[in-house]
């Protein structure tokens, strides 16, 4: 299949977005470490000295640039192409962390990176071509077709059930509750982002779409969905281990986004069965690589924790999964901090454990 100019533009933007976002995590973490070293108070325990650290602000700006590039990518290429490429930011982050932060990338982690790259290549090669869109009203007609309205209605009902019934009962014990809400709302936010991005693209090309109420409606939906999505994503990260939340969220969010895009924009209508199967296989490879990469990170944290502290007291070994999850919850920086400040005698324990 030929690779259209719009698909190529969207691919380059999505690729650069992953590079910027993946780099931003490393830059911000370096800034956080510098700020903590200067003030003696980490951000994780209430410190705000990072606000005076230029490196942290550079990381924030880099992330914003990446998000803008991702936003624009949806105006050029289908969500089936753009969304799975977000996994590449994980690779960028992991590789840079290996060389800059000296966080070891194991062989299984390298295999996960290779799988993500291979799956992304398959998706890019077999990505569908989008029909040209001339106005936001055309997107509105796609969004109001019965099949997509049924999807939207189902999402809204499920989200309300999960928020008012499931969250109070199982929200803090089942990782699928918070991530499910994020993923469901995320699929609607991507569809709205694509509609809004297309409207702005047409406006910059001289075909003003800001005069239509549909454009402002899509903007409102984006705001509502993103706020809800980030709220429950923060809850998930605060409650569960990042190494658990990230792959589950990526799989659910990407799957639901592709389903929504296929329904609304008819991405697969003009594709052959072989191309559709190839895209699904590529997506499965990306998912597998992402899960493998995150699982490797979690294993490294767990083994380091056990190796360092098992020798201190028999009562601390083995560590319960619940305690391990709490120690590594959020962005996992608490474990990194603990390892950075262990006494020399404990460092010897860590090194001996790594030898075996």
C-alpha positions in Angstrom: 0.0 0.0 0.0 1.3 3.5 -0.9 2.1 5.8 2.0 0.2 9.1 1.5 1.8 12.5 2.2 -0.7 13.1 5.1 0.2 9.7 6.6 3.9 10.5 6.3 3.4 13.9 8.0 1.4 12.3 10.8 4.0 9.5 11.2 6.8 12.0 11.5 4.9 14.1 14.0 3.9 11.0 16.1 7.6 9.9 16.0 8.9 13.3 17.1 6.2 13.4 19.8 7.4 10.1 21.2 11.0 11.4 21.1 10.1 14.6 23.0 7.9 13.0 25.5 10.3 10.1 26.2 13.2 12.6 26.6 11.1 14.9 28.9 10.8 12.2 31.6 14.6 11.9 31.8 15.2 15.6 31.8 12.6 16.2 34.5 14.0 13.4 36.6 17.5 14.9 36.3 16.0 18.2 37.4 14.2 16.6 40.3 17.4 15.0 41.5 19.3 18.2 41.2 16.7 20.1 43.2 16.5 17.4 45.8 20.3 17.4 46.2 20.3 21.2 46.6 17.4 21.6 49.0 17.5 18.2 50.8 13.7 17.8 50.3 12.3 15.6 47.5 9.2 16.4 45.5 7.7 13.1 46.6 7.6 14.3 50.2 6.2 17.7 49.5 9.3 19.6 48.3 8.8 22.4 45.6 12.4 23.3 45.0 12.2 21.8 41.6 10.3 24.9 40.5 13.5 26.8 40.7 15.5 24.2 38.7 15.9 25.2 35.0 16.4 21.6 34.0 13.0 20.6 35.3 11.4 23.5 33.3 13.2 22.3 30.2 11.7 18.9 30.7 8.3 20.4 31.1 8.7 22.4 27.9 9.9 19.3 26.1 6.8 17.4 27.2 4.5 20.2 26.0 6.2 20.2 22.6 5.7 16.5 22.4 2.0 16.7 23.3 1.5 19.5 20.7 3.2 17.4 18.0 0.9 14.4 19.0 -2.1 16.6 18.8 -1.2 17.8 15.3 -0.4 14.3 14.2 -4.1 13.3 14.6 -5.1 16.0 12.1 -3.0 14.3 9.4 -3.1 10.5 10.1 -5.7 8.0 11.4 -5.7 7.1 15.1 -5.0 3.5 14.1 -1.5 4.8 13.0 -0.8 7.6 15.5 -2.0 6.0 18.8 0.1 2.8 18.9 3.3 4.9 18.1 3.0 6.3 21.5 4.7 3.2 22.8 7.9 4.5 21.2 8.1 7.1 24.0 8.6 4.2 26.4 11.6 3.0 24.4 13.2 6.5 24.3 12.7 6.9 28.0 14.2 3.4 28.8 17.2 3.8 26.5 18.0 7.3 27.8 17.5 6.2 31.4 20.1 3.4 30.7 22.7 5.8 29.5 22.0 9.0 31.4 20.4 7.9 34.7 22.4 4.6 34.8 19.2 2.6 35.2 20.1 -0.8 33.9 18.2 -2.1 30.8 18.2 -5.9 30.9 18.1 -8.2 27.9 14.4 -8.8 28.3 13.9 -5.0 28.3 16.0 -4.7 25.1 13.8 -7.5 23.6 10.7 -5.4 24.5 12.1 -2.4 22.8 12.8 -4.4 19.6 9.3 -5.8 19.7 7.8 -2.3 20.0 9.8 -1.1 17.1 9.0 -4.1 14.9 5.3 -3.8 15.7 5.3 -0.1 15.0 6.9 -0.7 11.6 4.2 -3.3 10.7 1.5 -0.8 11.7 3.0 2.0 9.7 3.4 -0.2 6.5 -0.2 -1.3 6.6 -1.8 1.9 8.0 -5.1 2.9 6.2 -5.4 6.0 4.1 -7.9 8.6 5.3 -10.5 10.2 3.1 -9.9 13.9 2.8 -12.1 16.0 5.1 -13.3 19.4 4.0 -15.2 20.7 7.0 -15.9 20.1 10.7 -19.5 19.5 9.8 -18.4 16.4 7.8 -16.7 15.1 11.0 -19.9 16.0 12.9 -21.9 13.8 10.6 -19.4 10.9 11.2 -19.8 11.5 15.0 -23.6 11.4 14.9 -24.0 8.2 12.9 -26.0 5.5 14.9 -23.0 3.1 15.3 -20.8 5.8 16.9 -23.6 7.2 19.0 -24.2 3.7 20.4 -20.4 3.5 21.2 -20.5 7.0 22.9 -23.6 6.0 24.9 -22.1 2.8 26.0 -18.9 4.6 27.1 -20.9 7.2 29.1 -23.0 4.6 30.8 -20.0 2.4 31.7 -18.0 5.4 33.0 -20.9 6.5 35.3 -21.4 2.9 36.6 -17.7 2.6 37.3 -17.4 6.0 39.0 -20.5 5.7 41.2 -20.7 2.0 41.8 -17.3 0.4 41.2 -14.9 3.0 42.5 -16.2 3.1 46.1 -16.1 -0.7 46.3 -13.1 -1.8 44.3 -11.3 1.3 43.1 -8.4 0.9 45.5 -8.0 -2.9 45.1 -8.6 -3.5 41.4 -6.3 -1.6 39.0 -8.8 -2.1 36.1 -11.3 0.4 37.6 -9.3 3.6 37.5 -7.5 2.6 34.3 -10.8 1.6 32.7 -12.3 5.0 33.3 -9.2 6.7 31.9 -9.2 4.5 28.8 -12.9 4.9 28.0 -12.7 8.6 28.3 -9.4 8.6 26.5 -11.0 7.0 23.4 -13.5 9.9 23.3 -10.9 12.5 23.9 -8.8 11.2 20.9 -11.8 11.3 18.6 -12.5 14.9 19.7 -8.8 15.9 19.5 -8.8 14.5 15.9 -11.9 16.5 15.1 -10.5 19.7 16.7 -7.1 19.3 15.1 -8.7 18.8 11.7 -10.8 21.9 12.2 -7.7 24.0 13.1 -5.8 22.6 10.2 -8.5 23.6 7.8 -8.7 27.0 9.4 -5.0 27.6 9.0 -5.3 26.6 5.4 -7.9 29.4 4.9 -11.1 27.5 5.4 -12.3 29.0 8.7 -14.0 26.4 10.9 -14.2 28.5 14.0 -17.5 29.9 12.9 -19.2 26.5 13.3 -20.6 25.6 16.7 -19.4 22.0 16.2 -15.8 23.1 16.5 -16.4 24.6 19.9 -18.4 21.6 21.0 -15.5 19.3 20.2 -13.2 21.7 22.2 -15.5 21.3 25.2 -15.6 17.6 24.9 -11.8 17.5 24.8 -11.6 19.6 28.0 -14.1 17.4 29.9 -12.5 14.1 28.7 -8.9 15.2 29.4 -9.7 16.5 32.9 -11.6 13.3 33.8 -8.9 11.1 32.3 -6.1 12.8 34.1 -7.9 12.8 37.4 -8.4 9.0 37.4 -5.0 8.4 35.9 -3.5 10.2 38.9 -5.6 8.1 41.2 -4.4 4.9 39.5 -0.7 6.0 39.7 -1.1 7.0 43.4 -2.7 3.7 44.3 -0.9 1.1 42.2 2.6 0.4 40.9 3.5 2.3 37.8 4.9 -0.9 36.2 1.3 -2.3 36.5 -0.7 0.8 35.6 1.3 1.8 32.5 1.0 -1.3 30.4 -2.6 -2.0 31.3 -3.6 1.6 30.6 -1.7 1.6 27.3 -3.4 -1.7 26.1 -6.9 -0.6 27.1 -6.6 3.0 25.9 -5.0 2.1 22.5 -7.5 -0.8 21.9 -10.5 1.4 22.7 -9.2 4.3 20.6 -8.7 2.1 17.6 -12.2 0.7 18.0 -13.7 4.2 18.3 -11.7 5.4 15.2 -12.7 2.3 13.2 -16.4 3.0 14.0 -16.3 6.8 13.5 -13.9 7.3 10.7 -14.4 3.9 8.9 -10.6 3.3 8.9 -10.9 -0.3 7.8 -13.7 0.0 5.2 -11.3 0.3 2.2 -8.7 -2.1 3.5 -8.2 -5.7 2.6 -8.4 -8.4 5.2 -4.7 -9.1 5.0 -3.9 -5.4 5.9 -6.3 -5.4 8.8 -4.8 -8.7 10.2 -1.3 -7.2 9.7 -2.2 -4.1 11.7 -3.8 -6.2 14.5 -0.6 -8.4 14.6 1.6 -5.3 14.7 -0.5 -3.9 17.5 -0.3 -7.2 19.5 3.5 -7.1 19.1 3.7 -3.5 20.4 1.5 -4.4 23.3 3.7 -7.5 24.1 6.9 -5.4 23.9 5.4 -2.7 26.2 4.3 -5.2 28.8 7.7 -7.0 28.7 9.5 -3.7 29.1 7.5 -2.6 32.1 7.6 -6.1 33.7 11.4 -6.0 33.5 11.5 -2.6 35.2 9.2 -4.0 38.0 11.4 -7.1 38.4 14.5 -5.0 38.7 12.9 -2.9 41.5 11.7 -5.9 43.4 14.9 -7.8 43.2 16.9 -4.8 44.2 14.7 -4.2 47.2 14.9 -7.8 48.3 18.6 -8.1 47.7 19.4 -5.0 49.7 17.2 -5.6 52.7 16.9 -9.3 53.1 20.2 -9.4 54.9 19.2 -6.8 57.4 16.4 -8.7 59.1 14.7 -12.0 58.5 11.4 -10.5 59.2 11.7 -8.2 56.1 12.1 -11.1 53.7 10.2 -11.9 51.6 8.4 -8.6 51.1 4.6 -8.8 50.7 3.3 -7.8 47.2 1.1 -5.1 48.9 4.1 -3.5 50.6 6.2 -3.8 47.4 3.4 -2.1 45.5 3.1 0.8 47.9 6.8 1.3 48.0 6.9 1.5 44.2 3.6 3.4 43.6 3.4 6.6 41.7 6.4 7.0 39.4 8.6 4.6 41.3 11.1 7.4 42.3 10.8 6.5 45.9 12.6 3.3 45.3 15.3 5.1 43.3 15.8 7.5 46.1 16.1 4.8 48.7 18.8 3.1 46.7 20.6 6.4 46.1 20.9 7.0 49.9 21.8 3.5 51.2 24.9 3.3 53.4 28.1 1.8 51.9 27.5 -1.5 53.7 24.1 -1.9 52.0 25.6 -1.0 48.7 27.9 -4.0 49.0 24.8 -6.2 49.6 23.2 -4.9 46.4 26.4 -5.6 44.4 26.7 -9.1 45.8 23.1 -9.8 45.0 23.6 -8.6 41.4 26.6 -11.0 41.1 24.3 -13.9 41.7 
